[in-house]
Amino acid sequence: PDHNTLWRFWRDNKKALRAVFKQTVQVALHTGAVGLALQALDGTKIEAAASGYSGWSREHMEKLLAALDQALAQTELKIVQENADLAAAGPRLPTGLAERQVLREEIKKGLAQLAADGRAHYHRVEPEARRMKLNGGTNRFAYNAQAVADAQAGILVACEATRQETDAGQLVPLIEQARANLGPVAHDLTTVADAGYGAGADLHAA
């Protein structure tokens, strides 16, 4: 199945899949595979299927939108002039006009999302992805996956996929998810994480 099929499956079954994951944690807990002493949190960047070269910057989108607005205005004026004396029900759209209108709406939608997210890059194939620094220093459209593993057997007790470029702000939500998945027995656990989670506010909240 392609990525669209997988995404639709995840979207339609998200609640059930999270419940299944929590059940696997409980099974591991009851069989003694979870040590309940030490757990570690880390993140990994997962590159999006979308090509980095075909992504759009905010500046490019704004210029393209202005050019489309100008082209559409000229085309619409020409249609009115050519059909002013005709008694037909309505003018036909010239080849390419409908496609330009669709592209214009897509660009406006993308710019609105950039403004809401406070970011500067957008990809039509994967609009949820963000530009992130991957291993090796490359900058690509990607997602930031988070996982908490119990030290005894490496069992994952919490996980999440985010659009955030860094790990800041992820410490407390992942600890809370691990506690919710494990239940009351998790309150004496020690959690370790690297310096990427070490913002002062995060440490204070933890």
C-alpha positions in Angstrom: 0.0 0.0 0.0 1.2 3.5 -0.7 1.6 6.2 1.9 -1.9 7.6 1.3 -3.5 4.2 2.0 -1.5 3.9 5.2 -2.4 7.4 6.3 -6.1 6.8 5.8 -5.9 3.5 7.7 -4.1 5.3 10.6 -6.6 8.2 10.5 -9.6 6.0 10.6 -8.3 3.6 13.3 -6.2 6.0 15.4 -8.1 5.4 18.6 -8.1 1.6 18.3 -4.4 1.5 17.4 -3.5 3.5 20.4 -5.6 1.2 22.6 -3.8 -1.8 21.1 -0.4 -0.3 21.8 -1.4 0.3 25.4 -2.5 -3.3 25.6 0.9 -4.5 24.4 2.5 -2.4 27.2 0.2 -4.0 29.8 1.0 -7.5 28.5 4.7 -6.8 28.7 4.2 -5.5 32.3 2.3 -8.6 33.4 4.8 -11.0 32.0 7.7 -9.2 33.8 9.4 -7.8 30.6 9.1 -4.2 32.0 11.5 -3.6 34.9 9.7 -0.5 36.3 13.1 1.0 37.5 14.6 3.0 34.6 13.3 4.2 31.3 14.9 6.2 28.5 13.4 8.8 26.2 14.8 9.7 22.8 13.7 10.9 19.4 14.5 10.1 15.8 13.8 12.0 12.6 11.8 10.1 10.0 12.2 11.5 6.5 9.0 12.3 4.6 8.3 10.7 1.2 8.2 14.2 -0.3 11.3 15.4 -2.1 13.0 18.4 -0.4 13.7 19.9 -3.8 10.0 20.2 -4.7 9.0 21.9 -1.5 7.9 25.6 -1.5 9.2 28.4 0.7 6.8 31.1 2.0 8.4 33.7 -0.2 8.0 31.5 -3.3 4.4 30.8 -2.5 3.6 34.5 -2.0 5.2 35.4 -5.3 3.4 32.5 -7.1 0.1 33.6 -5.6 0.6 37.2 -6.8 1.5 36.0 -10.3 -1.6 33.7 -10.3 -3.9 36.5 -9.2 -2.6 38.7 -12.0 -2.9 36.0 -14.6 -6.4 35.1 -13.5 -7.6 38.7 -13.5 -6.3 39.2 -17.1 -7.9 35.9 -18.2 -11.3 36.7 -16.6 -11.2 40.2 -18.2 -10.5 38.6 -21.6 -13.4 36.2 -21.2 -15.8 39.0 -20.4 -14.7 41.0 -23.4 -14.9 38.0 -25.8 -18.4 37.1 -24.6 -19.9 40.5 -24.1 -22.1 40.2 -27.2 -23.0 36.5 -27.0 -26.3 35.2 -25.9 -24.9 31.9 -24.7 -25.8 30.6 -21.2 -22.2 31.4 -20.0 -18.6 31.6 -21.1 -16.5 28.4 -21.2 -13.4 28.4 -19.1 -10.2 28.4 -21.3 -7.7 25.6 -21.1 -5.7 25.9 -17.9 -7.9 28.4 -16.1 -9.6 25.9 -13.8 -6.2 24.3 -13.0 -4.8 27.8 -12.1 -7.8 28.5 -9.8 -7.2 25.1 -8.0 -3.5 25.9 -7.6 -4.4 29.4 -6.2 -6.7 27.9 -3.6 -4.0 25.3 -2.6 -1.4 28.0 -2.2 -3.7 30.1 -0.1 -4.5 27.1 2.1 -0.7 26.3 2.4 0.1 29.9 3.4 -2.6 29.8 6.1 -1.1 26.7 7.5 2.4 28.2 7.5 1.0 31.2 9.4 -0.8 29.0 11.9 2.3 26.8 12.5 4.8 29.6 12.4 7.0 28.0 9.8 8.5 28.9 6.4 8.3 25.8 4.2 5.4 23.8 2.7 5.1 20.6 0.6 2.0 19.9 -1.5 2.5 16.1 -1.2 3.0 16.0 2.6 1.7 19.3 4.1 2.1 18.0 7.6 5.8 17.5 7.3 8.4 20.1 8.3 11.9 20.8 7.3 14.3 19.3 9.9 18.0 18.5 10.3 18.5 14.8 9.8 21.5 12.6 10.6 24.4 13.7 8.6 23.3 17.3 8.7 21.0 17.2 5.7 17.8 19.3 5.9 14.7 17.5 4.6 11.0 17.4 5.1 10.5 15.0 8.0 8.7 14.1 11.2 10.1 13.8 14.8 9.3 10.4 16.3 9.5 10.0 20.1 9.8 6.8 22.1 10.2 5.8 25.7 11.9 2.4 26.3 12.0 0.4 29.5 15.6 -0.5 30.4 15.0 -4.2 31.2 14.1 -5.5 27.8 13.8 -2.4 25.6 10.0 -2.6 25.6 8.5 0.6 24.3 6.1 2.0 26.9 5.2 5.3 25.1 5.6 6.7 21.6 4.5 9.7 19.6 5.1 11.2 16.2 5.3 15.0 16.0 5.9 17.8 13.5 8.2 19.7 16.0 11.7 20.2 14.7 13.4 19.7 18.1 12.8 17.6 21.2 12.1 20.6 23.4 8.7 20.3 25.1 8.5 16.5 24.6 9.8 15.4 28.0 6.7 15.8 30.1 4.1 14.5 27.6 6.1 11.3 27.0 6.6 10.7 30.7 2.8 11.2 31.2 2.0 8.9 28.4 4.3 6.2 29.8 2.6 6.5 33.2 -0.8 6.3 31.7 0.1 3.1 29.7 1.8 1.4 32.7 -0.7 2.5 35.4 -0.1 3.3 39.1 3.0 1.1 39.3 4.9 3.6 37.1 5.2 6.5 39.7 8.7 5.5 41.1 10.3 5.2 37.7 13.5 7.2 36.8 13.4 8.7 33.3 16.6 9.6 31.5 17.0 11.8 28.3 19.7 13.6 26.5 20.4 17.4 26.5 17.9 17.9 23.7 15.2 17.7 26.3 17.0 19.9 28.8 15.3 23.2 28.5 14.8 24.8 31.9 11.0 24.9 31.7 10.9 21.2 30.7 13.0 20.1 33.6 11.0 22.2 36.0 7.7 20.7 34.8 9.2 17.2 34.9 
